[in-house]
């Protein structure tokens, strides 16, 4: 037996053992087999499904000869296919006599009833219950100690729509849904290669949530892939309701405010990450797909950066970095300058600030903290309220409260301008979770600026840089390829090089296949001018 087959067999046995353990813990019932008595099999299923009013028990007769029983979950089965392509052939078609009843029934269903659907035989009660809960129809036949399972699942699911969080002006308009099969098909449609691998497993003793690990063979590093398998496979939890449940179990530093696992609801973003050597984790029931490893520079980049001309993208990326610094440092610099270092401010501007602050009862740091808390409260109110009124409340509330606070002498007009500009700058961060990190860190930096001035800001920035340099995401440095510096991988960090110039994949992510485009391929300038 080859090494590949040994590894494959061992993996299959481990998955089967894990599934049986989850089934045992989920249903709290010892493993038992079906018998040749139809009534006893029905009672065994009803015992596990007691007080479950959505379970349908439908007795039929196969060609008026054999009693049979169909068991399925109402709302999880395609009733049209059940009636037309399953029940009608079972009742009307004559079964061949050359083999046993259940084998003939299986052949009948495969050949005539539901040729495009999957069927299988099972003898375990717990396995049958698990498959019925997944939307399959269990067919019991009198005198048989096995059950035939037909795949007729048809869940109610949301249609494919444009992503609400990661919107773009130019680019694909399709986003992931809550269906795992739909999400994997969106990836397959765009990347038609057998090297796109999708490994499935089940997590959650009660939820039995389907999870898929997606990668491109030969591009993803084997060490990172094994680490992903190990971290996801060792998760022990009763239910997984969203990909965020898995994210907290697999991140390297759970106490860091910075995200170490990227999430996206765009198929193009996931595929571009896979083509760099990253690995995606898709969870059934959520449109947000996890992507690992994550670096700081990838969360600064937007999907639209790769659909527009590289000159425009580079200019916008510089603007984004500048606004990121403003959103993090501007309130602290204002507090430090007005409180401890007025000599840094031009005389005319300082007189204007002093006149505006006359009569304000609070020091600048308290004033900034009050305004920041108020702005964050308005932002959260705008998110939680219904969409028709959320944006109106946040915008009007900010204007009214800010104007009223200035008129009442509680805060100064320059502080309102600083906080408002800071909030606007924070909206330019492409990833919501990265924006949350800087929003949280803004408050301790404000306190440092209000107590130690510019030196406090310096201490805060140094501590932040030390933390960022120390962060890892599945063993990959968070600031790679800047720290540690990898010169050949800097074509997509501060600038976005032309597509034909980014001919190599990131060396800290890619496996054996490190070439993306043949070297030397670029537009033919002479030919373009002659034409």
N, C-alpha and C positions, 0 to 999 in steps of 0.2 A: 504494500500500500504506500502510495507516494505521500510526501510530507503535506501537500495541499489537501489530499483526501483525509488524512489523519486530523489535520486542523479543522476541516469542515465537519467531520463526524463528531469531533469533540465539542465544537460550537453548537451543533444541532442537539446533542445530548444535553448540554448545559441549558439551552433554551427550553427544551422539553421539560427538564426537571424543574426549572424556575416556574414555568407555566403551571405545572401540576401543583407545586407548592402554593402559588397564588390562588389557584382554584380551591384548594383545600382550605386555606385561611379565609378566603372570601365567603364561601358558603357554609363553613363550619360543619361539614358533613364528611364522614369517612368515604374514601373512594370505593365505589361499588359498580358492578357490571349489570347490564340488562339481562333479563331472563326471557324464555320463550313464551311467557304469558303476557298478553297485551294489557290486561287489567292491572297486573302488578307493576308493569313499566309505567303505566299512566299514574298510578298512585305514588310511585317514586318521584316522578316529576312534579306532581301536585304538592307533595310534601315540601319540596324546596321552593315552589312557587305559591305557597299558601299566602292568602291575603293580597295577592297580586291580581287585581281585577282586569288588567290590560292583557293578560295572557289568554289566548284563544285556544280552545280544545275543540277540534272539528272532526267528528267521526265520519268516515266514508266507507264505501265498499268498492274494491277494485274489480271491475267487470262483473259485479254482482256475485263474486266468489269469495273473496277474502276481505275480512274486516281490517280496516286501517284507521289510523288516527293521525291527524295533522296538528302540530303544536307550533304556535308562533306568537310574536308580540304585535299587538294591534298598533298601527302607526309606524312600524319599522319595516314592513313588508310591502312590496308592490302588489296590491290586491288585484290589479288588472292582469298581471302576469300569473298570479296565483290561480285566478279563475280560468283564464283562456289557455295558458300554456302548461299548467300543471294538473289542475283538477279534471279538465275535460279529457286529456289523454289517459289519465289514471282510471277514469270511470268508463270510458268508451272503448279504448284500445284493448285488443286481445294480447295477453302476454304469451310469449313463447314458452313451450313446455320442456325445452331441452336442458334447462338449468334450474337452480333453486329459485324460489320466489323473489328473494331480495336481490339477487344478482340480475334476474330478469327485469325487476322493477328499476334497478339502477340503469340498465341498458336502455329501457324504454324511455326514461327521463332524459338520458343523454342524447339519444338519437331523435326522439320525436317531440318531447315535451319542452325542455329548455336547453336546447343544444348549445346555446351561447353562454350559459351559466355554469357554475362549478358545482359539482356534487361530490360527496364522500360518505363513507361508511364509518360509524362510530359504535363503540360498545360500552363506553364509560358514561355514567350518569352525569358527572360533573363536567366532562367535556361537552356533552350535549347541551347542558344548561348554559354553558359559556357561549356556545355557538348560537343558540336561540336568542340570547341577550344581545348578540351582535347582528341580529336581523335575519338569521337563517330559519328555514322551515324544517322542522323535524317530522319525518314520516315513519310511523311505527306500523308494522304489519303483524297480524296475528300469526303466532307460531315462530317468529324470528327473534333471536336474542341480540340483534343489532338494529341500529336506527340509520335511516338514510337522511342526510342533511343536504338540502338544496338551497343554494345562495340566491335569494330573491330580495335582498335588502334594498330598501328605497327610503332613505331618510328625507325629511323636510330640511332643506338647506338653503342658505342665502345665495342669491345669484352673484356672479362675478361682477364686481363694480370697481370704480376707481378708488384707490386708497385714500382714506380721509386724512391721514396724518402726513404721509410723504407725497404730497401733491407736487406736480411738475408742470411747467409750461410746454416743454417738448419732451416726449418720451412715451413709453407704453402707458395705457390707461387701465390695465388689468391689475387687480390685487388679489391676494390670497383670501380664501374663505375659511369657514370653520370645518370643512370637510378635508380629511387627510388625503383621500383619493383624488379630489379635485386639485389640491395643491401639488401633489406629485405629478399629475398630468400636465399642469401648467409648466413645470420644469421640463418634462419630457418633450413637450411640443416645441420648446425653444432649443433644446440640446438633444438632438437625435443621435445619440451615441451609446453603445453598450458599455462604455467606460463610466457612464453615470450610474453609480451604484446606490441602491436604496436598501438599507438594512432595517428590518422592523423588529420591534420588541414591545412588550406590554409592561406598563408600570402602574401600580396602584392596586392594593388588595381588594378594594371595593369598586373603584371606578373602572379598573381594567382598561386604562387608556392606551390606545395605540400610539406609539412613538416611532419615528423613522429617522435614521442617521443617514444623511446624504453626502456623498463626496464623489470626486472624479478620480478613478484609479490611475495611478501614475503621476498625478499632479499633487494630490494631498500627501503630506509626509506620513510615513507609517507610524512614527513615534507619536505624533499628535493624534492620529486616528485611534491608536490603541489607548491613549489616555482618555479620549472622548468615550470610547466604548466602556472603559473601566469606570469612569465617573458616573455615566448614565446608568450602567448596569447595576451599580451597587445602591441605587436609590431605593429606600424602603419607606413607603408612605401609603396611607389609606386611600387617597384620591388625588388625582392631578386634574385640576380644572382649567389651568392655563399654562402656557409655557413659562410664565414667571415662577411657578412652583419648581420647575426643573432648574431654572437659572440660579436660584439661590443655593441649590445643592452642588453645582458644578463650578462656580466661580472660585478663583484662586484666593482672593482676599475679601471675605464677606463684610469686613468692617471698613472698607474703603468707600468713600462717597462716589467714586468714579465707576462708571459701568465697565465691567470686564467681559461682558457677553453682549454682543450686538443683537438687536431684534429689528426685524423688517417685515412689512407686509407687501413688499414688491418682489415679484419673481425675477425681474431683471437685476435687482440688487443682489439677491441670493446667488444667481448664476454668475454674476461678475465676481463675487467673492469665491465661489467654487473654482472658477478659472484661475484665481490667484493661488489656490492651494488651501483655502479654508474649508471648514466642514459645517454643514447646516443640520439643525435638529428641528424636525417638524412634529408638532404635537396635535393630535386630533382634538377638535373642539375650539381651536383658536386660530385667528388669521396671522398671528405674529410668529415668525420663524426665527429661531436662534441661530446666530452665526459665531463661530469661534475659529481661531483666536481673534482677539480684538486689539487694535492699536489706536492710540490717541488720534492719529492723523486720519484714520478711516472714518471716525465719527464726526470729524470736521467737514468731510466731503459730502456733497449732495449727489443724488442720482443724476441730476441734470448736468453736472459737471462734465459728463462724458458724452453728452449729446450735442452740446454747443461747441463752437470753435474754441481751440485751446487758448487763443489770446484773450477772448472774453472771459473764459473760465478762470484763467490765471489772475486777471484783474479782480474778478469777483471774489476769488479765494483770498487775495490780499486784504480786500475790504472786510471779509468775514473774520480774518485773524485780528484786524484792528478793532472791530466791533466787539469781538470776544474779550479783548483786553479792556475795552471801555466798560463793558458790562460787569467785569470783575473788579476793576480798580477805581473807577471814577468816583463813587461815593466816598471811598476811603481816602483818596487823594484830596478831595475837597475838604473833608473833615480835618485831615492832618495839616493842610495848608492854612486853613482859617483859624485853627486852634493853636498850633505850635510854630508854624513857619510862614507867617504873613509876608516875610521878605521875598518869598518865591512868587508872589502875586504882583502884577503891575499896580502902580499907585492908584490910577484912576479906577481900575477894576476893584481894588481893595476898598476904596471909598464907597463904591456902589454896593458892594456886599455889606459893608458896615452899616450903611443907611438902611438897607433892606432888613438887616437883622436887628435893628433898633426896636426894642420893645418885645422881642421874642424871649420868653421866660426860660427856655431850655438851652443847654450847651449844644454845640453842633452835632456831637455824636448821638445824643438823645434824640435830637430833631431828625437826624438821618435814620435812626432805628425806627422811630415812629412812622416816618413816611415809607420806609421799606416794608414794614409790616402791613401798613394800609394797602400798599400796591400789591403785595402778595395775596392779601385777602380779596381784593377786587379781581385779581387774576383767577383765583380758585372759584370765586362766585360765578365768574363768566363761564368756567368750564363745567361746573355742576348744574347750573340752571339750564332749562330747556333752550335749544338753539335759537328759537325766534327772539327770546328776550335776553339770552346770556351775553351776547356781544354788546347789546344796547346798554345793559346794566353796567358792564365793566367800563365802557367808554364814558357814558354820562356820569357814572359814579366817580370816576377819576377826575373829571372836569369839575363837577360840583363840589366834591369834598376838597379838592386842591384849592379851588378859588375861595371856598368858605374858610379853610384853615388859614390862608394868607390874610384874608380880611379880618379874621378874629385875632391875628397876631400870634397864633400858636406856632406856625412855621414861617420861614422866609420864602420869598419867591424864587431866589436862586436854588434853594434846596429842592423845591418842587420841580424846577427845570432839570436839575441833576438826576433826580430819581426817575423822572419820566424818560429822559434820554437813556438812562441805564436800562430801564425796562424795554424800550424799543430796541436797543442794541442786543439784548438777550434773546429777542425773538428771531434773530438771524442765525442762531445756532441750529444746524439741520436736525440734530438728534435731541429729542425731548429729555432723555435721561441724562445726557451730558449737561444740558441747560440746568437741570435740577441740581446737579453737583455744584456748579458755580453759584447758583442761587443760595444754596446752603452755606457755602464757604464765604460768601460775601459778608455774612453777619460776624463771624469771628475776626475777619480782617477789619471790619469797621471798629470793633472793640479795640483791637491792637492799634489802629490809627488814632482812636480817641484817647488812648492812654500813653502811648509811646511816640506818636507822631510818625514821621517818615521812617524812623528806625523800626517801628512796629510793623509797618508795611513790608520793609525789607526782610525782617525775620519771618513774617508769614509767607512771603514768596519763596525764601530759601527752604523753609520746611515743606512747602508744597512741591517744589522741584525735587527734593530728596525723596518724598513719598512717591512721586510719579516715576522717578528713575528706578525705584525699588519694586514697582508693580510688575507683575507677570500675568499673562493670560495664556494658560495652558503651556507654560514654559517660555513663551515668546515675550520679550521685553515690551512694555506698554508704549515706550517712546521710540521703538525701532521704526525706521532705520536711522534716526537721528542720534539716539543714544541706546545702544552703541551705534556709532556711525558706520553705515554701509554705503560707500560712495556710489556704487552702481545702482542703488535702489532709491535715489533721491529725485527721480524724474516725475514723481507723482506725490510730492509732499507740499512744499511751499508753492510750487508751480505745477501746472498740468502740461506735460510735454505733448507734442503731436502724437497721434495714435501710432503712426509708423515708427516713431522713435522709441516707444515703450515696447521693445521687442523681447524683453526678458521678464519673467515672473519674479516677484520678490523672493530672494534667495532664502530668507528666514522663514518662508511659508511653503514654498514649492518643494516637491519631492524630486523624482528622477527627471521629469519633463519640465525643464526650466525655460524653454524657448516658447514664446508666444507667436512671434512673427519672424520669418526668415530675415537675417541680418542684411542690411543694405536696401531693403524694400522701402521706397519713398516715392512721392510724386515726381513724374518726369517733367521738370521745369522747362527744358529746351523744347520738348515736343509741344507743351502747352502754349509757349510763346509763338511757335511757328504756325500753329493752327489758329 
